[in-house]
């Protein structure tokens, strides 16, 4: 791996020298000898000047035309792109980053266009072409407030340092999800207490039904958070017993129909040769409920559930007839807070599904259904109980 490189020009007149980030004249990357980040009178008290490679984070600088003029050693280590291959090239080609939704991040953020009042981009998790997660922040340097961008400074950090940020994201997400139902509960209960005699029975019933639904929503969120905690700590308990998977599927579908979905919306197919399955009935129902709800909410047409034998156990496929999931986003579907473009829910459901499947020793994948929509397929080993 090469050391950090920068296109540099000498500073006239002595004093503190700061590396210039003007583009190279010949378009080849200019002088590729390492240069200090800054140097006060050559050195301070005998210490060597600070170099860009001394920084703990990856640093990439692009000039007014978007060409990379600085690329330090940590950036090389994080991206796998050598400095000699990066200097002089368009920053978007050197760092082809995508967001959690699979869209080109630079097209979405548009550093050299868009709002001229922007001066920075807060740190966020983005993805390299090989699907490695990396934390990226940016500083927009302008010649004057509201002026053209003359320098784009990008910092890169390894996403393995993200644990603390993930906790902050979780707290923020939970606070956001709790605010709406709790505000509703507070508003309606206050109204009922202060205006009970003036409300009609119909108004009272509506308010009480809303409070009940919001209380259920808060309860579901709390259960999701407990599941996330158990999955992350490896404390999921699987209480195995003989389970008829087809019967569980039919019960989940019946619940959806009772909640108002059309019976024609669902198709259940069970193929012959299923082995006797020892599973946790509550967790299997939770897995199937989540996947069926996902198909109903985000898919279209018929939601098909196919149960079939597979080597050593059974496989269940939940398919819809919607637009499906973009191939570039598939590796991120089971991560915390991943959501479709509709951004409904907490983004924890599929993360929990994956954790529950794996706690049984199974696997889960997502791909394209034969009908063109999304297909979630999980396999479960037949298993045996620890005690009979």
C-alpha contacts under 8 A as a table, 3 or more apart, distances in Angstrom:
res1	aa1	res2	aa2	distance
1	X	73	X	7.70
1	X	76	X	6.96
1	X	77	X	7.24
1	X	82	X	6.63
2	X	73	X	6.61
2	X	76	X	7.34
2	X	82	X	6.21
2	X	83	X	6.50
2	X	84	X	7.99
3	X	34	X	7.41
3	X	53	X	6.95
3	X	72	X	6.57
3	X	73	X	4.74
3	X	76	X	7.94
3	X	83	X	7.32
4	X	34	X	6.43
4	X	52	X	6.70
4	X	53	X	5.55
4	X	70	X	7.50
4	X	71	X	5.45
4	X	72	X	3.39
4	X	73	X	4.17
4	X	74	X	7.59
4	X	75	X	7.97
4	X	76	X	7.58
4	X	83	X	6.37
5	X	32	X	5.75
5	X	33	X	6.48
5	X	34	X	5.14
5	X	35	X	7.28
5	X	70	X	5.71
5	X	71	X	5.39
5	X	72	X	5.78
5	X	73	X	7.76
5	X	83	X	5.99
5	X	84	X	7.63
5	X	87	X	7.72
6	X	21	X	7.91
6	X	31	X	7.51
6	X	32	X	6.18
6	X	33	X	7.38
6	X	34	X	6.49
6	X	35	X	6.79
6	X	69	X	5.35
6	X	70	X	3.97
6	X	71	X	6.22
6	X	72	X	7.71
6	X	87	X	7.43
7	X	20	X	7.50
7	X	21	X	6.46
7	X	22	X	7.59
7	X	23	X	7.26
7	X	24	X	6.63
7	X	29	X	6.37
7	X	30	X	5.65
7	X	31	X	5.60
7	X	32	X	6.28
7	X	69	X	5.02
7	X	70	X	6.25
7	X	87	X	7.68
8	X	19	X	5.72
8	X	20	X	5.48
8	X	21	X	6.55
8	X	22	X	7.76
8	X	30	X	7.72
8	X	31	X	6.51
8	X	35	X	7.25
9	X	19	X	6.83
9	X	20	X	5.89
10	X	19	X	7.75
11	X	14	X	6.99
11	X	17	X	5.93
11	X	18	X	7.36
11	X	19	X	7.81
14	X	17	X	7.18
14	X	41	X	7.64
15	X	40	X	6.85
15	X	41	X	5.79
16	X	38	X	7.28
16	X	39	X	6.14
16	X	40	X	4.89
16	X	41	X	6.12
17	X	38	X	5.92
17	X	39	X	5.83
17	X	40	X	6.91
18	X	37	X	6.67
18	X	38	X	5.29
18	X	39	X	7.43
19	X	35	X	7.65
19	X	36	X	7.45
19	X	37	X	6.33
19	X	38	X	6.99
21	X	61	X	7.59
21	X	62	X	7.62
21	X	63	X	6.13
21	X	69	X	5.88
21	X	70	X	7.48
21	X	151	X	7.65
22	X	63	X	6.11
22	X	64	X	7.82
22	X	69	X	7.45
23	X	27	X	7.68
23	X	29	X	7.97
23	X	63	X	6.11
23	X	64	X	7.94
23	X	65	X	7.87
23	X	67	X	6.96
23	X	69	X	6.52
23	X	88	X	7.54
24	X	27	X	5.50
24	X	28	X	6.97
24	X	29	X	5.70
24	X	30	X	4.98
24	X	69	X	7.84
24	X	88	X	7.18
25	X	30	X	7.15
26	X	29	X	7.43
26	X	30	X	6.85
27	X	30	X	7.15
27	X	88	X	5.91
28	X	87	X	7.61
28	X	88	X	5.80
29	X	32	X	6.85
29	X	69	X	7.16
29	X	84	X	7.87
29	X	87	X	5.03
29	X	88	X	4.44
30	X	88	X	7.93
32	X	84	X	7.70
35	X	51	X	6.66
35	X	52	X	7.68
36	X	39	X	6.55
36	X	49	X	6.18
36	X	50	X	5.73
36	X	51	X	4.14
36	X	52	X	6.32
37	X	49	X	7.68
37	X	50	X	5.71
37	X	51	X	4.72
37	X	52	X	5.11
38	X	49	X	6.40
38	X	50	X	5.89
38	X	51	X	7.01
39	X	42	X	5.30
39	X	43	X	5.97
39	X	49	X	4.91
39	X	50	X	6.70
40	X	43	X	5.61
40	X	44	X	6.52
40	X	49	X	7.41
41	X	44	X	7.20
42	X	49	X	6.96
43	X	46	X	5.90
43	X	47	X	5.69
43	X	48	X	5.67
43	X	49	X	5.48
44	X	47	X	5.45
44	X	48	X	7.44
44	X	49	X	7.59
50	X	54	X	6.64
51	X	54	X	5.33
51	X	55	X	7.51
52	X	55	X	5.72
52	X	59	X	7.81
52	X	72	X	5.91
52	X	73	X	7.95
53	X	56	X	7.94
53	X	72	X	5.37
53	X	73	X	5.36
53	X	74	X	6.81
55	X	58	X	7.44
55	X	74	X	7.75
56	X	74	X	7.08
57	X	74	X	5.99
57	X	75	X	7.33
57	X	155	X	6.39
57	X	156	X	5.77
57	X	157	X	5.61
58	X	71	X	7.76
58	X	72	X	6.22
58	X	73	X	7.08
58	X	74	X	4.41
58	X	75	X	3.92
58	X	76	X	7.58
58	X	78	X	7.17
58	X	155	X	5.42
58	X	156	X	4.57
58	X	157	X	6.37
59	X	70	X	7.42
59	X	71	X	6.00
59	X	72	X	5.70
59	X	74	X	7.27
59	X	75	X	5.91
59	X	153	X	7.18
59	X	154	X	5.76
59	X	155	X	4.69
59	X	156	X	6.33
60	X	68	X	7.01
60	X	69	X	7.74
60	X	70	X	5.49
60	X	71	X	4.78
60	X	72	X	6.87
60	X	75	X	7.02
60	X	153	X	5.97
60	X	154	X	5.05
60	X	155	X	6.41
61	X	68	X	5.69
61	X	69	X	5.70
61	X	70	X	4.95
61	X	71	X	6.77
61	X	151	X	6.91
61	X	152	X	5.62
61	X	153	X	4.59
61	X	154	X	6.17
62	X	65	X	7.51
62	X	66	X	5.06
62	X	67	X	4.98
62	X	68	X	4.18
62	X	69	X	5.54
62	X	70	X	7.10
62	X	90	X	7.91
62	X	91	X	6.40
62	X	151	X	5.74
62	X	152	X	5.08
62	X	153	X	6.61
63	X	66	X	5.17
63	X	67	X	5.47
63	X	68	X	6.49
63	X	69	X	6.53
63	X	150	X	5.95
63	X	151	X	4.73
63	X	152	X	6.50
64	X	67	X	7.52
64	X	149	X	6.04
64	X	150	X	4.10
64	X	151	X	5.43
64	X	152	X	7.74
65	X	150	X	7.82
66	X	90	X	5.48
66	X	91	X	5.86
66	X	151	X	7.97
66	X	152	X	7.64
67	X	87	X	7.36
67	X	88	X	5.25
67	X	89	X	5.12
67	X	90	X	4.48
67	X	91	X	5.78
68	X	71	X	7.27
68	X	86	X	6.50
68	X	87	X	5.01
68	X	88	X	5.17
68	X	89	X	5.66
68	X	90	X	6.20
68	X	91	X	5.61
69	X	87	X	5.56
69	X	88	X	6.22
70	X	87	X	6.77
71	X	75	X	6.29
71	X	76	X	7.30
71	X	83	X	5.72
71	X	86	X	7.15
71	X	87	X	7.05
72	X	75	X	5.41
72	X	76	X	6.58
72	X	83	X	7.22
73	X	76	X	4.99
73	X	77	X	6.31
73	X	83	X	7.69
74	X	77	X	4.97
74	X	78	X	6.15
75	X	78	X	5.15
75	X	79	X	6.00
75	X	80	X	7.89
75	X	81	X	7.88
75	X	156	X	6.72
76	X	79	X	5.46
76	X	80	X	5.28
76	X	81	X	5.29
76	X	82	X	5.47
76	X	83	X	6.44
77	X	80	X	5.51
77	X	81	X	7.72
78	X	156	X	7.60
78	X	157	X	7.57
78	X	158	X	6.87
79	X	95	X	7.96
79	X	128	X	7.64
81	X	85	X	6.69
81	X	86	X	6.86
81	X	94	X	7.50
82	X	85	X	5.31
82	X	86	X	6.44
83	X	86	X	5.00
83	X	87	X	6.10
84	X	87	X	5.78
85	X	89	X	7.81
86	X	89	X	5.71
86	X	91	X	7.96
86	X	94	X	5.77
89	X	93	X	7.01
89	X	94	X	6.87
90	X	93	X	5.47
90	X	94	X	6.56
91	X	94	X	5.05
91	X	95	X	5.95
92	X	95	X	5.16
92	X	96	X	5.30
92	X	97	X	7.77
92	X	106	X	6.86
93	X	96	X	5.62
95	X	128	X	7.44
96	X	104	X	7.44
96	X	105	X	7.94
96	X	106	X	7.88
96	X	128	X	6.46
96	X	129	X	6.77
97	X	104	X	6.22
97	X	105	X	5.57
97	X	106	X	7.07
97	X	126	X	6.20
97	X	127	X	5.47
97	X	128	X	5.23
97	X	129	X	7.03
98	X	101	X	7.73
98	X	102	X	5.60
98	X	103	X	5.38
98	X	104	X	4.54
98	X	105	X	4.71
98	X	106	X	7.83
98	X	126	X	5.76
98	X	127	X	5.25
98	X	128	X	6.78
98	X	129	X	7.86
99	X	102	X	5.34
99	X	103	X	5.66
99	X	104	X	6.60
99	X	105	X	5.51
99	X	125	X	7.44
99	X	126	X	5.02
99	X	127	X	6.34
100	X	103	X	7.57
100	X	125	X	7.84
100	X	126	X	6.71
100	X	127	X	7.54
100	X	329	X	6.95
100	X	332	X	6.91
100	X	338	X	7.12
101	X	329	X	6.19
101	X	339	X	7.87
101	X	340	X	7.21
101	X	341	X	7.17
102	X	326	X	7.48
102	X	328	X	5.55
102	X	329	X	5.01
103	X	107	X	7.99
103	X	108	X	7.39
104	X	107	X	5.44
104	X	108	X	6.35
105	X	108	X	5.02
105	X	109	X	6.03
105	X	126	X	7.80
106	X	109	X	5.12
106	X	110	X	5.40
106	X	111	X	7.08
107	X	110	X	5.24
109	X	114	X	7.86
110	X	113	X	5.36
110	X	114	X	6.05
111	X	114	X	7.03
111	X	140	X	7.37
111	X	149	X	7.85
111	X	152	X	7.65
112	X	148	X	7.44
112	X	149	X	5.90
113	X	116	X	7.11
115	X	118	X	5.93
116	X	145	X	7.86
116	X	146	X	4.74
116	X	147	X	6.38
116	X	148	X	7.16
117	X	145	X	6.82
117	X	146	X	5.06
118	X	121	X	7.97
118	X	140	X	6.90
118	X	146	X	7.98
119	X	139	X	5.92
119	X	140	X	4.59
119	X	141	X	6.59
119	X	142	X	7.81
120	X	137	X	7.73
120	X	138	X	5.53
120	X	139	X	4.27
120	X	140	X	5.34
121	X	137	X	5.53
121	X	138	X	4.83
121	X	139	X	6.27
121	X	140	X	7.86
122	X	136	X	7.94
122	X	137	X	5.31
122	X	138	X	6.85
123	X	135	X	6.26
123	X	136	X	5.17
123	X	137	X	4.15
123	X	138	X	7.50
124	X	135	X	5.44
124	X	136	X	5.53
124	X	137	X	6.64
125	X	133	X	6.40
125	X	134	X	5.63
125	X	135	X	4.56
125	X	136	X	6.35
125	X	159	X	7.26
126	X	133	X	5.78
126	X	134	X	5.47
126	X	135	X	6.17
126	X	136	X	6.70
127	X	130	X	7.80
127	X	131	X	5.37
127	X	132	X	5.51
127	X	133	X	4.63
127	X	134	X	5.93
128	X	131	X	5.18
128	X	132	X	5.37
128	X	133	X	6.59
128	X	134	X	7.30
129	X	132	X	7.38
131	X	331	X	7.47
133	X	158	X	7.64
133	X	159	X	5.79
134	X	156	X	6.80
134	X	157	X	6.05
134	X	158	X	5.41
134	X	159	X	4.85
135	X	156	X	5.68
135	X	157	X	4.96
135	X	158	X	6.21
135	X	159	X	5.50
136	X	154	X	7.00
136	X	155	X	5.80
136	X	156	X	4.89
136	X	157	X	6.59
137	X	154	X	5.83
137	X	155	X	5.34
137	X	156	X	6.81
138	X	152	X	7.00
138	X	153	X	5.53
138	X	154	X	4.38
138	X	155	X	6.17
139	X	152	X	6.05
139	X	153	X	5.06
139	X	154	X	6.48
140	X	149	X	6.51
140	X	151	X	6.42
140	X	152	X	5.20
140	X	153	X	6.63
141	X	149	X	5.87
141	X	150	X	5.90
141	X	151	X	5.03
141	X	152	X	6.20
141	X	153	X	7.62
142	X	145	X	6.50
142	X	146	X	7.36
142	X	147	X	5.73
142	X	148	X	5.73
142	X	149	X	4.59
142	X	150	X	5.32
142	X	151	X	6.89
143	X	147	X	5.95
143	X	148	X	6.56
143	X	149	X	6.91
143	X	150	X	6.25
144	X	147	X	5.08
144	X	148	X	7.70
149	X	152	X	7.22
157	X	161	X	7.73
158	X	161	X	6.12
158	X	162	X	7.97
159	X	162	X	5.21
160	X	163	X	7.07
161	X	164	X	7.42
162	X	165	X	5.10
162	X	166	X	5.99
163	X	166	X	5.05
163	X	167	X	6.45
164	X	167	X	5.25
164	X	168	X	6.46
165	X	168	X	4.98
165	X	169	X	6.09
166	X	169	X	4.92
166	X	170	X	6.09
167	X	170	X	5.02
167	X	171	X	6.27
168	X	171	X	5.16
168	X	172	X	6.14
169	X	172	X	5.06
169	X	173	X	5.98
170	X	173	X	5.08
170	X	174	X	6.02
171	X	174	X	5.22
171	X	175	X	6.07
172	X	175	X	5.19
172	X	176	X	6.20
173	X	176	X	5.11
173	X	177	X	6.20
173	X	346	X	7.22
174	X	177	X	5.08
174	X	178	X	6.01
174	X	221	X	7.99
175	X	178	X	5.22
175	X	179	X	6.03
176	X	179	X	5.38
176	X	180	X	7.33
177	X	180	X	6.38
177	X	181	X	7.67
177	X	346	X	7.19
178	X	181	X	5.89
178	X	182	X	6.04
178	X	218	X	6.57
179	X	182	X	5.40
179	X	183	X	5.90
180	X	183	X	5.24
180	X	184	X	6.28
181	X	184	X	5.01
181	X	185	X	6.10
181	X	214	X	4.99
181	X	215	X	7.25
181	X	217	X	7.27
181	X	218	X	7.02
182	X	185	X	4.98
182	X	186	X	6.00
182	X	214	X	7.37
183	X	186	X	5.17
183	X	187	X	6.05
184	X	187	X	5.14
184	X	188	X	6.13
184	X	210	X	7.93
184	X	211	X	7.07
184	X	214	X	7.42
185	X	188	X	5.42
185	X	189	X	5.98
185	X	210	X	7.75
185	X	211	X	5.14
185	X	214	X	6.84
185	X	215	X	7.69
186	X	189	X	5.37
186	X	190	X	6.02
187	X	190	X	5.31
187	X	191	X	6.23
188	X	191	X	5.01
188	X	192	X	6.10
188	X	207	X	5.91
188	X	208	X	7.76
188	X	211	X	7.08
189	X	192	X	5.02
189	X	193	X	6.12
189	X	207	X	7.95
189	X	211	X	7.81
190	X	193	X	5.18
190	X	194	X	6.15
191	X	194	X	5.33
191	X	195	X	5.65
191	X	196	X	7.38
192	X	195	X	5.47
192	X	196	X	4.94
192	X	199	X	7.90
192	X	204	X	7.17
192	X	207	X	7.92
193	X	196	X	5.77
195	X	198	X	5.37
195	X	199	X	6.34
196	X	199	X	5.47
196	X	204	X	7.87
199	X	203	X	6.02
199	X	204	X	6.41
200	X	203	X	5.21
200	X	204	X	6.31
201	X	204	X	5.07
201	X	205	X	6.08
202	X	205	X	5.14
202	X	206	X	6.23
203	X	206	X	5.16
203	X	207	X	6.28
204	X	207	X	5.23
204	X	208	X	6.12
205	X	208	X	5.18
205	X	209	X	6.05
206	X	209	X	5.22
206	X	210	X	6.21
207	X	210	X	5.11
207	X	211	X	6.19
208	X	211	X	5.06
208	X	212	X	6.11
209	X	212	X	5.04
209	X	213	X	6.18
210	X	213	X	5.10
210	X	214	X	6.12
211	X	214	X	5.14
211	X	215	X	6.06
212	X	215	X	5.10
212	X	216	X	6.31
213	X	216	X	5.08
213	X	217	X	6.30
214	X	217	X	4.89
214	X	218	X	6.31
215	X	218	X	5.18
215	X	219	X	6.20
216	X	219	X	4.99
216	X	220	X	6.18
217	X	220	X	5.18
217	X	221	X	6.33
218	X	221	X	5.10
218	X	222	X	6.27
219	X	222	X	5.13
219	X	223	X	6.25
220	X	223	X	5.07
220	X	224	X	6.15
221	X	224	X	4.99
221	X	225	X	6.23
222	X	225	X	5.11
222	X	226	X	6.26
223	X	226	X	5.10
223	X	227	X	6.19
224	X	227	X	5.05
224	X	228	X	6.16
224	X	348	X	7.11
224	X	349	X	7.53
224	X	352	X	7.51
225	X	228	X	5.03
225	X	229	X	6.18
226	X	229	X	5.08
226	X	230	X	6.24
227	X	230	X	5.12
227	X	231	X	6.07
227	X	236	X	7.85
227	X	352	X	6.65
228	X	231	X	5.13
228	X	232	X	6.09
228	X	348	X	7.79
228	X	351	X	7.90
228	X	352	X	6.33
229	X	232	X	5.33
229	X	233	X	6.17
230	X	233	X	5.20
230	X	234	X	5.83
230	X	235	X	4.75
230	X	236	X	5.38
231	X	234	X	5.09
231	X	235	X	6.27
231	X	236	X	5.93
231	X	352	X	7.46
231	X	355	X	5.82
231	X	356	X	7.73
232	X	235	X	7.85
236	X	356	X	7.63
236	X	359	X	6.66
237	X	359	X	7.88
238	X	279	X	7.50
238	X	280	X	5.63
238	X	283	X	7.99
238	X	359	X	7.06
238	X	360	X	6.90
239	X	279	X	7.09
239	X	280	X	5.03
240	X	278	X	5.30
240	X	279	X	4.44
240	X	280	X	4.60
240	X	281	X	7.53
240	X	384	X	7.73
240	X	385	X	5.81
241	X	277	X	7.86
241	X	278	X	4.84
241	X	279	X	5.47
241	X	280	X	6.26
241	X	281	X	7.33
241	X	385	X	6.89
242	X	276	X	6.85
242	X	277	X	5.56
242	X	278	X	4.49
242	X	279	X	6.34
243	X	248	X	7.95
243	X	276	X	7.67
243	X	277	X	5.67
243	X	278	X	6.01
243	X	279	X	6.01
243	X	280	X	7.61
243	X	281	X	6.20
244	X	247	X	5.34
244	X	248	X	6.48
244	X	276	X	7.95
244	X	277	X	7.11
245	X	248	X	5.06
245	X	249	X	6.26
245	X	277	X	7.77
245	X	307	X	7.74
246	X	249	X	5.08
246	X	250	X	6.24
246	X	270	X	6.79
246	X	307	X	6.98
247	X	250	X	5.08
247	X	251	X	6.16
248	X	251	X	5.07
248	X	252	X	6.27
248	X	281	X	7.94
248	X	284	X	7.74
248	X	285	X	6.16
249	X	252	X	5.15
249	X	253	X	6.23
249	X	268	X	7.71
249	X	285	X	7.55
249	X	288	X	6.81
249	X	305	X	7.70
250	X	253	X	5.10
250	X	254	X	6.03
250	X	268	X	7.49
251	X	254	X	5.05
251	X	255	X	6.26
252	X	255	X	5.14
252	X	256	X	6.52
252	X	285	X	7.10
252	X	288	X	7.12
252	X	289	X	5.90
252	X	292	X	7.96
253	X	256	X	5.10
253	X	257	X	6.30
253	X	266	X	7.21
253	X	292	X	7.89
254	X	257	X	5.06
254	X	258	X	6.09
255	X	258	X	5.05
255	X	259	X	6.21
256	X	259	X	5.02
256	X	260	X	6.65
256	X	261	X	5.74
257	X	260	X	5.24
257	X	261	X	4.53
257	X	262	X	5.93
257	X	263	X	5.90
258	X	261	X	7.08
261	X	265	X	7.09
262	X	265	X	5.38
262	X	266	X	7.87
263	X	266	X	6.05
264	X	267	X	7.49
264	X	302	X	7.36
265	X	301	X	6.70
265	X	302	X	4.76
265	X	303	X	6.11
266	X	302	X	5.53
266	X	303	X	4.94
266	X	304	X	5.85
266	X	305	X	7.82
267	X	302	X	6.94
267	X	303	X	6.32
267	X	304	X	4.67
267	X	305	X	6.26
268	X	304	X	5.93
268	X	305	X	4.93
268	X	306	X	6.05
269	X	304	X	7.64
269	X	305	X	6.25
269	X	306	X	4.76
269	X	307	X	6.25
270	X	306	X	5.94
270	X	307	X	4.80
270	X	308	X	6.11
271	X	274	X	7.28
271	X	306	X	7.75
271	X	307	X	6.24
271	X	308	X	4.97
271	X	309	X	7.25
272	X	308	X	7.04
272	X	309	X	7.41
273	X	308	X	7.57
273	X	309	X	5.99
274	X	308	X	6.42
274	X	309	X	4.87
274	X	313	X	7.45
274	X	314	X	6.49
275	X	309	X	7.04
275	X	313	X	6.29
275	X	314	X	7.23
275	X	382	X	6.61
276	X	382	X	6.31
277	X	313	X	7.18
277	X	314	X	7.91
277	X	381	X	7.59
277	X	382	X	4.51
277	X	383	X	6.53
278	X	382	X	5.81
278	X	383	X	5.32
278	X	384	X	5.81
278	X	385	X	6.68
279	X	284	X	7.22
279	X	360	X	7.29
279	X	382	X	7.75
279	X	383	X	7.31
280	X	283	X	5.47
280	X	284	X	6.14
281	X	284	X	5.18
281	X	285	X	6.14
282	X	285	X	5.23
282	X	286	X	6.21
283	X	286	X	4.88
283	X	287	X	6.14
283	X	356	X	6.72
284	X	287	X	5.06
284	X	288	X	6.19
285	X	288	X	5.15
285	X	289	X	5.87
286	X	289	X	5.12
286	X	290	X	6.12
286	X	353	X	7.79
287	X	290	X	5.35
287	X	291	X	6.31
287	X	353	X	5.30
287	X	356	X	7.19
287	X	357	X	7.58
288	X	291	X	5.15
288	X	292	X	5.96
289	X	292	X	5.27
289	X	293	X	5.97
290	X	293	X	5.16
290	X	294	X	6.06
290	X	349	X	6.60
290	X	350	X	7.51
290	X	353	X	7.30
291	X	294	X	4.95
291	X	295	X	6.26
291	X	318	X	6.72
291	X	350	X	7.84
291	X	376	X	7.38
292	X	295	X	5.06
292	X	296	X	6.23
292	X	303	X	7.35
292	X	318	X	6.78
293	X	296	X	5.05
293	X	297	X	5.92
294	X	297	X	5.24
294	X	298	X	5.77
294	X	299	X	7.33
295	X	298	X	5.56
295	X	299	X	4.84
295	X	300	X	7.45
295	X	303	X	6.21
295	X	318	X	7.40
295	X	319	X	6.87
295	X	320	X	5.61
295	X	374	X	7.88
296	X	299	X	5.56
296	X	300	X	6.79
296	X	303	X	6.81
296	X	320	X	7.71
297	X	300	X	8.00
298	X	322	X	7.35
298	X	340	X	7.90
299	X	303	X	7.90
299	X	320	X	5.39
299	X	321	X	6.02
299	X	322	X	4.25
299	X	323	X	6.99
299	X	324	X	7.32
299	X	373	X	6.92
299	X	374	X	7.45
300	X	303	X	7.62
300	X	320	X	6.06
300	X	321	X	4.98
300	X	322	X	4.32
300	X	323	X	7.89
300	X	373	X	7.91
301	X	320	X	6.56
301	X	321	X	5.14
301	X	322	X	6.81
302	X	320	X	5.93
302	X	321	X	6.29
303	X	318	X	6.95
303	X	319	X	5.57
303	X	320	X	4.59
303	X	321	X	7.16
304	X	317	X	7.76
304	X	318	X	5.72
304	X	319	X	5.08
304	X	320	X	6.40
305	X	316	X	6.86
305	X	317	X	5.58
305	X	318	X	4.62
305	X	319	X	6.47
306	X	316	X	5.60
306	X	317	X	5.12
306	X	318	X	6.66
307	X	314	X	7.06
307	X	315	X	5.86
307	X	316	X	4.59
307	X	317	X	6.65
308	X	314	X	5.72
308	X	315	X	5.42
308	X	316	X	6.54
309	X	313	X	6.05
309	X	314	X	4.31
309	X	315	X	6.02
310	X	313	X	5.36
310	X	314	X	4.95
310	X	315	X	5.96
310	X	379	X	7.63
311	X	314	X	7.42
312	X	381	X	5.50
312	X	382	X	6.11
313	X	379	X	7.17
313	X	380	X	5.59
313	X	381	X	4.20
313	X	382	X	4.34
313	X	383	X	7.77
314	X	379	X	5.70
314	X	380	X	5.50
314	X	381	X	6.59
314	X	382	X	6.98
315	X	377	X	6.83
315	X	378	X	5.64
315	X	379	X	4.19
315	X	380	X	6.34
316	X	377	X	5.58
316	X	378	X	5.50
316	X	379	X	6.39
317	X	375	X	6.46
317	X	376	X	5.64
317	X	377	X	4.19
317	X	378	X	6.57
318	X	375	X	5.59
318	X	376	X	5.24
318	X	377	X	6.34
319	X	369	X	5.88
319	X	373	X	6.76
319	X	374	X	5.73
319	X	375	X	4.39
319	X	376	X	6.54
320	X	324	X	7.96
320	X	369	X	7.12
320	X	371	X	7.39
320	X	372	X	7.88
320	X	373	X	5.09
320	X	374	X	5.72
320	X	375	X	6.78
321	X	324	X	7.56
321	X	369	X	7.66
321	X	371	X	5.65
321	X	372	X	5.84
321	X	373	X	4.23
321	X	374	X	7.12
322	X	372	X	6.92
322	X	373	X	4.44
322	X	374	X	6.96
323	X	372	X	6.86
323	X	373	X	5.17
323	X	374	X	7.33
324	X	368	X	6.37
324	X	369	X	7.84
324	X	372	X	6.61
324	X	373	X	4.03
324	X	374	X	4.21
324	X	375	X	7.92
325	X	329	X	6.95
325	X	330	X	6.68
325	X	367	X	7.41
325	X	368	X	7.43
325	X	373	X	7.56
325	X	374	X	6.04
326	X	329	X	5.52
326	X	330	X	6.64
327	X	330	X	5.35
327	X	367	X	7.91
328	X	331	X	7.13
329	X	332	X	5.52
329	X	333	X	6.54
330	X	333	X	5.34
330	X	366	X	6.86
330	X	367	X	7.51
331	X	334	X	7.44
332	X	335	X	5.47
332	X	338	X	6.88
333	X	338	X	5.92
333	X	339	X	7.60
333	X	350	X	7.13
333	X	351	X	7.94
334	X	338	X	7.04
334	X	350	X	5.21
334	X	351	X	4.64
334	X	354	X	6.64
335	X	338	X	5.75
335	X	348	X	7.75
335	X	350	X	7.49
335	X	351	X	5.46
336	X	347	X	6.03
336	X	348	X	5.30
336	X	350	X	7.96
336	X	351	X	5.64
337	X	346	X	6.22
337	X	347	X	3.79
337	X	348	X	5.54
338	X	347	X	4.87
338	X	348	X	7.31
339	X	342	X	7.36
339	X	343	X	5.20
339	X	344	X	6.96
339	X	345	X	7.72
339	X	346	X	7.85
339	X	347	X	5.20
340	X	343	X	5.42
340	X	344	X	7.58
343	X	347	X	7.95
344	X	347	X	7.68
345	X	348	X	7.89
346	X	349	X	7.39
347	X	350	X	7.27
347	X	351	X	7.78
348	X	351	X	5.27
348	X	352	X	6.20
349	X	352	X	5.22
349	X	353	X	6.26
350	X	353	X	4.82
350	X	354	X	6.16
351	X	354	X	5.33
351	X	355	X	6.36
352	X	355	X	5.03
352	X	356	X	6.16
353	X	356	X	5.22
353	X	357	X	6.14
354	X	357	X	5.18
354	X	358	X	6.12
354	X	363	X	7.58
354	X	364	X	6.44
355	X	358	X	5.23
355	X	359	X	6.08
356	X	359	X	5.02
356	X	360	X	6.68
357	X	360	X	5.39
357	X	361	X	6.74
357	X	362	X	5.23
357	X	363	X	6.18
357	X	364	X	6.96
357	X	378	X	7.31
357	X	379	X	7.94
357	X	380	X	7.37
358	X	361	X	4.84
358	X	362	X	4.86
358	X	363	X	5.86
358	X	364	X	7.99
359	X	362	X	7.23
360	X	380	X	6.79
360	X	381	X	7.56
361	X	380	X	6.73
361	X	381	X	6.70
362	X	378	X	6.96
362	X	379	X	5.27
362	X	380	X	4.53
362	X	381	X	6.30
363	X	378	X	5.53
363	X	379	X	5.49
363	X	380	X	7.11
364	X	376	X	7.09
364	X	377	X	5.64
364	X	378	X	4.08
364	X	379	X	6.50
365	X	376	X	5.88
365	X	377	X	5.46
365	X	378	X	6.39
366	X	374	X	7.06
366	X	375	X	5.58
366	X	376	X	4.54
366	X	377	X	6.33
367	X	374	X	5.94
367	X	375	X	5.27
367	X	376	X	6.70
368	X	372	X	6.02
368	X	373	X	5.82
368	X	374	X	4.87
368	X	375	X	5.44
369	X	372	X	5.12
369	X	373	X	5.15
369	X	374	X	5.19
369	X	375	X	4.72
370	X	373	X	7.48
385	X	388	X	6.34
